């Protein structure tokens, strides 16, 4: 059976040149960067070089780059680390209803376990946060706002530069989860987000899994999540994974400027699928009319659910995803689709198609031919 992979927002194939860079570090650089002998000092020098290279891509100081195990840790460190560090100034936090669970669950923990008050901002029908709502929610005791740059489920782009500028004017720390932005949208430097904290994740742009980074704008300090040594400017204890970091940095250099996801080409592929879905009864394409990621098309279907739709696609060799996890036949509605104002039945029928550099026009044509009959079967037709 031929595999048609349309799940690039979940992960991307590891690039061969990135793999080669990782292998070089894994085989030749095995020392602990915290060791004082010459083997450790060589590892430290190479780690410092990788940090300088990452800072060069991001357009920031090397000391503002913290390497992490991926996007989830970067988001957790940003939210938990900033809130805990700033709690003497205030305990009010703001986020949006459509954030990744790595952000939402961190805010929930702070509210339920650590005495913080969290305001969750609504979104419009396209999944966008209104900057005016951020301004209206800020209080004298607000210390942190977190709004993602691009939504992982429906692809909506948020006005983060405007929100970040507003937060800076109000003296509030701003974090953006940009894991889905990097490699897909135009990028000049990390300051374009007007954020104090920016998360990124290597495997979203053909880097390795288990590698990410958090930009921490100087002089902001964070409470570490991992305790032990003083690695990563005392923000993250633990011996650094040099091979993974080498893969991350190589992918950053290769795939962020210009973005590895070709906007012009992928927008055409997306439009082709959109036209095919327009002819299928009961299908609603999400985030219509709003700025979205060029590679992402999300839709819901009346009269069925994501489990049936994804199973039907998988039988045909198509890899796609839903916004919620299917586990033992239990399907939770997408919190993103629900926040956009759709009822629970439609929120349980989300399908996300996300394309990438390896997808071809032939594959899109095949997908467009498959979709109507897969949807009809899932609806019992």
ZAMARGU-4260 file (C-alpha; in steps of 0.2 Angstrom, whole numbers, plus 5000, padded with zeros to 4 digits):
<rodrens>
0) 5000/5000/5000 | 5006/5017/4995 | 5008/5029/5010 | 5002/5047/5007 | 5009/5058/5022
5) 4999/5073/5026 | 5003/5076/5044 | 5018/5088/5043 | 5011/5098/5058 | 5014/5082/5069
10) 5032/5079/5063 | 5043/5080/5048 | 5056/5068/5041 | 5073/5070/5047 | 5084/5079/5034
15) 5099/5069/5028 | 5111/5083/5031 | 5104/5086/5048 | 5106/5067/5052 | 5124/5068/5046
20) 5128/5083/5057 | 5121/5073/5072 | 5131/5057/5068 | 5147/5068/5067 | 5144/5074/5085
25) 5138/5058/5091 | 5153/5048/5086 | 5167/5062/5088 | 5161/5072/5103 | 5156/5061/5118
30) 5163/5072/5132 | 5153/5080/5145 | 5153/5099/5142 | 5153/5102/5161 | 5169/5092/5164
35) 5185/5102/5166 | 5198/5090/5157 | 5202/5092/5139 | 5189/5080/5133 | 5175/5090/5142
40) 5183/5107/5137 | 5182/5102/5118 | 5163/5097/5121 | 5160/5114/5130 | 5168/5123/5116
45) 5158/5115/5103 | 5142/5117/5113 | 5146/5136/5114 | 5149/5136/5096 | 5132/5128/5093
50) 5123/5141/5104 | 5132/5155/5095 | 5126/5148/5078 | 5108/5146/5085 | 5109/5164/5091
55) 5115/5170/5074 | 5099/5162/5066 | 5088/5170/5079 | 5096/5187/5079 | 5099/5187/5098
60) 5113/5185/5111 | 5120/5167/5114 | 5115/5169/5132 | 5097/5171/5127 | 5096/5154/5120
65) 5092/5139/5131 | 5092/5122/5123 | 5078/5110/5129 | 5071/5093/5125 | 5058/5100/5113
70) 5043/5111/5112 | 5034/5104/5127 | 5048/5108/5139 | 5051/5125/5131 | 5033/5129/5134
75) 5033/5123/5151 | 5049/5132/5156 | 5042/5148/5149 | 5025/5147/5158 | 5030/5139/5174
80) 5047/5147/5175 | 5041/5165/5172 | 5025/5164/5183 | 5035/5157/5198 | 5049/5169/5196
85) 5037/5184/5195 | 5024/5179/5208 | 5029/5192/5220 | 5024/5205/5208 | 5007/5197/5204
90) 4998/5181/5202 | 4987/5185/5187 | 4990/5176/5170 | 4982/5177/5153 | 4982/5164/5139
95) 4970/5159/5125 | 4957/5145/5123 | 4966/5138/5108 | 4984/5135/5115 | 4993/5119/5114
100) 4990/5108/5129 | 5009/5110/5134 | 5004/5128/5138 | 4986/5126/5143 | 4990/5112/5156
105) 5004/5122/5163 | 4992/5137/5166 | 4979/5125/5174 | 4993/5118/5185 | 4997/5135/5191
110) 4979/5139/5194 | 4974/5123/5203 | 4990/5120/5213 | 5000/5136/5215 | 4987/5150/5219
115) 4987/5159/5202 | 4972/5167/5193 | 4971/5163/5175 | 4961/5172/5162 | 4957/5162/5146
120) 4953/5173/5132 | 4940/5168/5119 | 4943/5167/5100 | 4932/5172/5085 | 4925/5160/5073
125) 4942/5159/5064 | 4951/5155/5080 | 4959/5172/5081 | 4963/5182/5098 | 4958/5200/5098
130) 4972/5211/5104 | 4959/5222/5112 | 4954/5207/5122 | 4971/5206/5129 | 4972/5224/5134
135) 4955/5223/5142 | 4960/5207/5152 | 4977/5215/5159 | 4976/5219/5177 | 4988/5228/5189
140) 4994/5211/5195 | 4996/5203/5178 | 5013/5196/5175 | 5012/5184/5160 | 5003/5183/5144
145) 5005/5168/5132 | 4997/5167/5115 | 5004/5155/5101 | 5010/5161/5085 | 5001/5148/5074
150) 4988/5135/5079 | 4994/5117/5077 | 4976/5111/5074 | 4968/5123/5062 | 4983/5134/5056
155) 4976/5151/5062 | 4990/5164/5063 | 4988/5175/5078 | 4993/5194/5079 | 5007/5190/5091
160) 5018/5205/5086 | 5004/5217/5090 | 5000/5208/5106 | 5018/5208/5111 | 5020/5226/5108
165) 5005/5229/5119 | 5012/5218/5133 | 5028/5228/5132 | 5019/5244/5134 | 5010/5238/5149
170) 5025/5230/5157 | 5019/5212/5156 | 5030/5197/5150 | 5024/5190/5134 | 5027/5172/5128
175) 5023/5164/5111 | 5023/5146/5107 | 5030/5147/5089 | 5033/5129/5086 | 5022/5129/5071
180) 5028/5145/5064 | 5046/5141/5062 | 5050/5134/5045 | 5033/5139/5038 | 5031/5157/5039
185) 5042/5172/5035 | 5056/5174/5048 | 5068/5188/5050 | 5073/5187/5068 | 5066/5182/5085
190) 5062/5200/5089 | 5048/5201/5076 | 5036/5193/5089 | 5039/5207/5101 | 5040/5193/5114
195) 5051/5190/5130 | 5050/5171/5128 | 5048/5161/5111 | 5047/5142/5110 | 5053/5132/5095
200) 5054/5113/5091 | 5066/5105/5079 | 5056/5090/5073 | 5043/5103/5065 | 5056/5108/5052
205) 5065/5092/5048 | 5076/5092/5063 | 5077/5078/5077 | 5064/5074/5089 | 5069/5077/5107
210) 5077/5094/5103 | 5070/5112/5105 | 5075/5129/5112 | 5068/5143/5122 | 5073/5161/5118
215) 5073/5171/5134 | 5075/5190/5132 | 5088/5197/5143 | 5087/5202/5158 | 5072/5191/5161
220) 5075/5177/5174 | 5066/5160/5175 | 5064/5148/5189 | 5071/5131/5183 | 5060/5116/5181
225) 5075/5104/5182 | 5086/5105/5197 | 5104/5098/5199 | 5118/5106/5189 | 5120/5124/5183
230) 5119/5120/5164 | 5110/5131/5152 | 5114/5147/5161 | 5106/5139/5177 | 5089/5138/5168
235) 5089/5119/5165 | 5100/5106/5174 | 5106/5091/5165 | 5120/5086/5153 | 5117/5093/5136
240) 5113/5082/5122 | 5126/5088/5109 | 5120/5077/5095 | 5102/5083/5096 | 5107/5101/5098
245) 5118/5099/5083 | 5103/5093/5073 | 5092/5107/5079 | 5105/5120/5075 | 5109/5113/5058
250) 5090/5112/5054 | 5088/5130/5060 | 5102/5136/5048 | 5095/5126/5033 | 5076/5128/5035
255) 5071/5144/5044 | 5077/5157/5031 | 5069/5155/5019 | 5056/5143/5026 | 5057/5125/5021
260) 5039/5125/5018 | 5036/5134/5002 | 5022/5145/5004 | 5018/5148/4986 | 5018/5129/4981
265) 5009/5123/4997 | 4996/5136/4995 | 4991/5129/4978 | 4990/5112/4985 | 4979/5118/4999
270) 4968/5127/4987 | 4966/5111/4977 | 4961/5101/4992 | 4949/5115/4997 | 4940/5115/4980
275) 4938/5096/4981 | 4930/5097/4999 | 4919/5111/4993 | 4910/5098/4983 | 4907/5086/4997
280) 4891/5088/5007 | 4892/5091/5026 | 4910/5097/5026 | 4915/5113/5034 | 4933/5120/5031
285) 4939/5129/5047 | 4947/5146/5048 | 4940/5152/5031 | 4945/5170/5028 | 4958/5171/5041
290) 4977/5171/5039 | 4983/5153/5041 | 4998/5142/5039 | 5000/5139/5020 | 5002/5120/5023
295) 4987/5117/5034 | 4969/5113/5030 | 4957/5108/5044 | 4939/5103/5042 | 4924/5095/5051
300) 4911/5083/5045 | 4893/5082/5050 | 4886/5065/5054 | 4903/5056/5059 | 4918/5058/5069
305) 4937/5059/5068 | 4940/5041/5073 | 4930/5035/5058 | 4937/5047/5046 | 4955/5044/5051
310) 4953/5025/5051 | 4945/5027/5033 | 4959/5037/5027 | 4972/5026/5035 | 4965/5011/5026
315) 4968/5020/5010 | 4986/5024/5015 | 4983/5042/5020 | 4991/5049/5036 | 4981/5063/5043
320) 4977/5068/5061 | 4963/5075/5072 | 4965/5089/5086 | 4961/5076/5100 | 4968/5059/5104
325) 4958/5043/5100 | 4961/5031/5114 | 4952/5015/5116 | 4937/5021/5106 | 4935/5037/5116
330) 4936/5053/5107 | 4936/5070/5115 | 4930/5085/5105 | 4944/5097/5099 | 4946/5111/5112
335) 4951/5122/5097 | 4936/5119/5087 | 4925/5121/5102 | 4933/5137/5106 | 4929/5143/5088
340) 4910/5141/5092 | 4906/5124/5085 | 4896/5112/5094 | 4903/5096/5102 | 4897/5084/5088
345) 4907/5094/5075 | 4921/5097/5087 | 4923/5078/5087 | 4924/5076/5069 | 4940/5087/5065
350) 4952/5081/5052 | 4969/5090/5049 | 4978/5089/5033 | 4996/5097/5033 | 5007/5096/5019
355) 5026/5098/5017 | 5041/5098/5005 | 5039/5080/5000 | 5021/5081/4994 | 5018/5081/4976
360) 5003/5087/4964 | 5001/5068/4960 | 4998/5064/4979 | 4986/5079/4981 | 4976/5072/4966
365) 4975/5055/4974 | 4970/5063/4990 | 4956/5073/4982 | 4949/5057/4973 | 4949/5048/4990
370) 4941/5060/5001 | 4923/5060/4995 | 4922/5041/4996 | 4931/5040/5013 | 4919/5053/5020
375) 4904/5045/5013 | 4909/5028/5021 | 4912/5036/5038 | 4895/5044/5037 | 4888/5027/5033
380) 4884/5030/5015
</rodrens>
